[in-house]
Amino acid sequence: MPASFVDPGNATGVVMSVPGHAPYDYVALENLKRDASLRGLGLRSSEVKAIKPISLIDVSSYSDWPAVDEVKKKGISEQNDPRWRR
């Protein structure tokens, strides 16, 4: 699936995504769910919208999805939000 920080022209273009624990991955997934051009990418909207983060590890002081916690705390909703750089 596409993301602003993935360059498919570099190496294989295959990237592991961990939206439950990596804030960039979570925001990229949520942006993709709202992307009207999914069909042009060969992706079914219903399949992408059905993707939910899973918990891989327990991180104290966070819920099962630390990425979701951080993104909501910082109010970030877009991959290109300048607050990522802070």
C-alpha positions in Angstrom: 0.0 0.0 0.0 1.3 3.5 -0.7 2.6 6.0 1.8 4.3 9.3 1.4 7.4 8.0 3.0 7.8 4.9 0.8 9.7 5.1 -2.5 8.7 2.1 -4.7 11.6 3.0 -6.9 14.1 2.2 -4.2 15.0 -1.5 -3.8 11.9 -3.8 -3.9 9.4 -1.3 -2.6 8.3 -3.9 -0.1 7.9 -2.4 3.4 6.6 -3.9 6.6 3.9 -1.9 8.3 3.1 -2.0 12.0 0.2 0.5 12.4 -0.4 -0.5 16.0 3.1 0.5 17.1 4.5 2.9 14.5 2.7 6.2 14.4 3.8 6.9 10.7 2.3 3.6 9.7 -1.0 4.2 11.6 -1.4 7.7 10.0 -0.6 6.3 6.5 -3.2 3.6 6.9 -5.8 6.0 8.1 -5.0 8.4 5.2 -5.3 5.5 2.8 -8.7 4.6 4.1 -9.9 8.0 3.1 -8.2 8.0 -0.3 -10.6 8.2 -3.2 -8.0 6.9 -5.6 -7.7 3.4 -4.1 -9.4 1.8 -7.1 -6.7 3.3 -9.4 -4.1 1.6 -7.2 -5.6 -1.8 -7.5 -6.9 -1.8 -4.0 -10.4 -2.5 -2.9 -11.7 0.2 -0.5 -13.6 -2.3 1.6 -10.5 -4.4 2.1 -8.3 -1.4 3.1 -11.0 -0.1 5.5 -11.2 -3.5 7.2 -7.5 -3.4 8.2 -7.2 -2.8 11.9 -4.0 -2.4 14.0 -3.0 -5.4 16.1 -1.0 -5.3 19.3 2.5 -6.9 19.1 4.1 -6.0 22.4 3.1 -4.6 25.7 4.3 -1.1 26.2 3.8 0.3 29.7 1.8 3.5 30.0 0.2 2.9 26.6 -2.9 1.1 25.4 -2.6 -2.0 23.2 -1.9 0.4 20.3 0.8 2.9 21.2 0.9 4.5 17.8 -2.8 5.4 18.0 -2.2 6.9 21.5 0.6 9.1 20.3 -1.1 10.2 17.1 -4.2 11.2 19.0 -2.2 12.9 21.8 -0.4 15.0 19.2 -3.4 15.6 17.0 -1.7 14.4 13.9 -4.0 13.2 11.1 -1.8 13.6 7.9 1.4 12.0 6.8 3.0 15.3 5.9 2.1 17.1 9.1 5.1 19.2 10.1 4.7 18.2 13.8 6.4 14.8 12.9 9.7 16.7 12.9 9.4 17.9 16.5 
